[in-house]
């Protein structure tokens, strides 16, 4: 057998799975997420057998995100520091304002009981909190380093703080500050190292898809299909409403960006944070009068987080394809992806 024949046989055996996933809109997020949720549903103890399996696939989200942030920080050029900060503040601001406005509107029209069993504070909790892990995963496929760098500010809404602020309970103001510092440290490490070492930056760019894949598995491993059944229709409706806000965020965010920077990443905050299920308990502790709603609110937020996890990547991919087709924003001749626009 000749050397060329051997090479051809080897190429035929190569399944090229990673590149095939990249070609699917949001594939690096959706595929591992589906795999993890199915396993967690039908084999609930599979991720918790201990050792390296549990450490990586169940408890690994925080560590993987820290590593991912180092990778993302390495890609930020020192000349671009201003844009990640601007994008982070803008995304956080519009996410917070819309969430509060929606909650106040529901409270004004429907009262404390809310809409279809969803109380005003649950709307605020679900809409003001975005899934930071999903955002940075999507930024690796649909954005650039400035979009990923925005997570250092955007991560402030991934928890109960803004919900408590909106409800007038500001006693936990120190929590987001600590969270911000914890997010900034790995970004700063990657940023400094990447700007003084081109080979490190190159190695990080190669590793990014792999980290994205396994990080998303650790997100999905903590959820299962039964969560949707527990919350019922109200949780699904909350998730659909939260996902629908992605359309608003896409247009508002792009209005606030320079034309050559406009992309689909505004839609990427049309999610509900995975840990938003813990927000009702924090709210009930701050305001005991809301305690009777805590159990249903927890299930509703958990369901909304799952719904938005699956829907949001498709919405982002839709807007990205639209912009690519019409050569808008980053796909325009002036944009950083202009040369690859189809």
N, C-alpha and C positions, 0 to 999 in steps of 0.2 A: 504494500500500500504506500503510495507516494505521500510526501509531507503535505501537499495541498489537499489531497483527499482526506487525510486525517483531520486537518483543520476544518474542512467543510462538515465532516461528521460531528466534530465537537460543537460547531456553531448550531447544528440542527438540534443538539441535545440541550442547548442553552434556552431556557424558557423565557428569559428576559422579563421576569416578573416586575421588577422595579420600574422599568421604563414603561411597561404596559399600564401600571397603576398611575404613573404621572400623566398619561394621556387621557385618563378619565377625569372629568371635572371634579376637583376635590378628592380625587382617588386616594391620595396619601392619608386622608383623614377618614373618609367614609368607609373604605374597605377594612382597615383594622378596627374601626369602631363597630361595624356590623359583626365581625368575627368575635370581638370581645363580649358584646352584649348577648350574642347567641350562646357562647360558652358559659357566661355568668348566669344565664337563665336556665339552661338544661343541665349544666354541671356546676352548680353553685360553689362547690369546694375546690374546683380545679385550680383556681388562682391562689388558694390559701393552703397549699400543701406544705408550705414552709420553705426555708432555704432560699436559693437564688430565684426560684420561680415566683414566690410571693414578693421578694424584695424588688424584683424587676417589674413584674406584670400587675401587681396589686398596689404595692406601696411606692412604686417607682416614679409616680407622676411628678412629685416635687423635685426629686433629684434629676430626672430627665429634663424638666423644665429649666432647672438651673444650668444644666449643660447646654441646652438649646439656647438659652440667653447668652451664654459665652460665645457660642457659634454666631448668633445674631449680632452681638456686639463687635465681633471681629470684622464684620462686613460693613460697618459704619465708617465711612471716610471722615477724617477729622474736619474736613471742610463742610460736612453736612450735619453738624450737631444741632443747628438751629431748627431744621425741618422736623426731626423726630420729636423734639420738645413741642413744637407748634402743633403737630398732628395729634400728639397725646393729649394736650390741653383741649384742643377742639373736639376730639372724639368724646372725651370724658364729659365736657360741658354739655354737648347736645344730648348725650345719653341720659345724663342726670335731669336736664330740664324737661325732656319729653316724658320721662318716667314720672316725675313729680306732677307735671301737667295732666297726664293721663289719670293718675290716681286721684287728684283733686277733682277732675271732671266727673269721674265715676261716683265719688263721694257726694258731689253736689247734686247729681241727677238721681242716683239710686239710694243714697244714704249709707249708713254703716254696713248694712247687709250686702251691699255691692251688687254686682251684675252676674246673674246665673250662679250664685254661690261663691263668687270671687270677690272678696272684700277689697276696698280701696288700698289698704296697706299691702296686700298681696300683689296688686298691680304694680305698686311702687317698687316692691322688693324684686319682682321679676324683670321689670323693664329697666330699672336703673343699674342692675347687675349684669355684666357681660362675661362671657366665658373667655378668659384670658388665654387658656391653653389652645382653644380652637382658633382664636384670633391669630396667634403667632404661627400656628400650623398653616392657616390659610395665607398668611403673609409670605410664607416661603414659596408659595405657588403663584399668587396673584399680585404681590407687592414687591417692595424692595427693602433695603436695610432701614430706610427712614420710616417705613410703615411698621416694621418689627420693633424698632427703637421706641416707638410711641407707647409700647406696653409698659414702660417704666412709669408713665403717668396713668395710663388706662387701667392698670392693675389696682388702682385705688378703689374702683367700683366693684371689684370682685370680692364682695363680702357685705356685712350688714351696715357699714358706716353710713353710706349715703341714704339708706332707708331710714336709719335712726335720725339723721339730720333732717330729712324731709318730714318726719313725724315729731320733730322738736326734742328728741332725746339725743343730746350731744355728749353724753358722759364718756363715750368710748373713742374720743377724738385721737387718742394716742395709737390706736390700732393701725390705722392706715399709714401713719408715719413710719412705724416699724416695718410694715409691709412694703412701703416704698423703698426703704433702705435695703431690705432683703432682696428686692428686685433689681435695684441699681448695682449692687456689688458684682454679680456675675456679668452683667452688661458692661460694667466698667473694666473688668478684667479682660474680657474679649476685645473691647474697644482699644485699650492700650496695647495689648499684645498684637492685635491685628494691624495696628498702625505702625508698629516698629518691626514687624516680621511678616513679610509677604507670603512666605511659605506656610506660616500658621494660618493665615487667612485663606489660602488656597485649600489646605487640608480641611478646614472647617466647612467650606462650601461643598466639598465632596461628602462630608459626613451628615449634612443637614437633612436629607431625605430619610436616612436610616433612623435618626433621632426622632424625626416627626412620626414615623410609623410606630415605633415602640412607645413613644409618649402617649399617642392616641389610644393604644391598647390599654394602658394603665388608667386612662380616663374611663373607657367603656367597661372595664372590669368591675367597677363599683355599682353598675346599674343593671337592671334586668327588665324584661317585658312586663312582669307583674306590677311594677310601679305604676304603669299607665292604667292598669285595671283598678288599682287602689284609689286613685284620684278620680277616675271616671271622666265623664265628658267635660267637667269644669277644668280639669288640668290640661286636657287636650286643647280646649278653647283658649286657655291662657297661653299655651305654647304657640298656637297659631297666631294669636294677636302679637305676641312678642316677636315671632319670626317676621310678621308682616311689617313691623317697624323698620326692618332692614331696608325697605324701599325708601322710607323717609330719610333714614340716615345716609343712604347712598347719594341722594340729590342734595341734601343740606350740606354734607361734608364737602362734596365737590364744588359747591358754590363758594366755599371758603378757602379753596386751594387755588394756586396758580394753575393755569390751563394745562401746562406740560406735566404737572404732578397729579392730575386727576386720574383716579383709577376706581376699581370696584371695592376697595377695602372699607369704605364707609359702611357698606352692607354687612361687613363681617362683625359688626357689633350688634347686629339684630339677633342677639342670643340671650338666654338666661343662664347665669353661672351655675355650674354643677353644684357648688357649695351654697347656692341660694336656699337650698332646703334647710339649712341651719339658721337662716335669717329669721324666720318666724319665732323661733325659740328666743333669740336675742331681743327681738322686739317685745315679746310677751314678758320677758324679764324686766325690760325697761318700763313697760306700760302693762300692768297686770289685767287691765280691763279687756285687753285683746287676747288673753289666755284661752278663752273658749274656742277661738278660731285657729289655734296653733296647729292641731293635728291635721285638719283638712288643708290648711295653708302649706304645711310641710310637704304633703303629698302632691299638692297642686304645683308647687315650685319645682319639685323633683321631676314631675312629668313634663313640665314646660322646658326644663333643661334638656331632657332627652329629645323632645320634639324639635327644638331649635338646633340641637346638635346635627340632626339629620337634614333638616330643611335648609339651614343657613348656607352650607357649602354650595348647594345647587343655585341659590339666589345669587351668591357672589359670582359663581361661574357664568350664570346667565348674563349679568351685567358686564363681566369681563369680555365675554364673547361679543356682546353688543358693541362695546367700545373698540374692540379689535376690528370688527367688521366695518365700522364707520370711521376708523382711524381718529379716535377721540382721546384726549388726555395723553397718557403715557404711550399710546399707539400712534399719536400724531407725529409728523416729521420732526417736531421739536422734542418729543418725549423720549425717555431713555429706552423704550421698547419700539420706537418708531421704525427702526430698521428691520424688525421681525414681524411687523404688522402684515396681516394677510388681506 
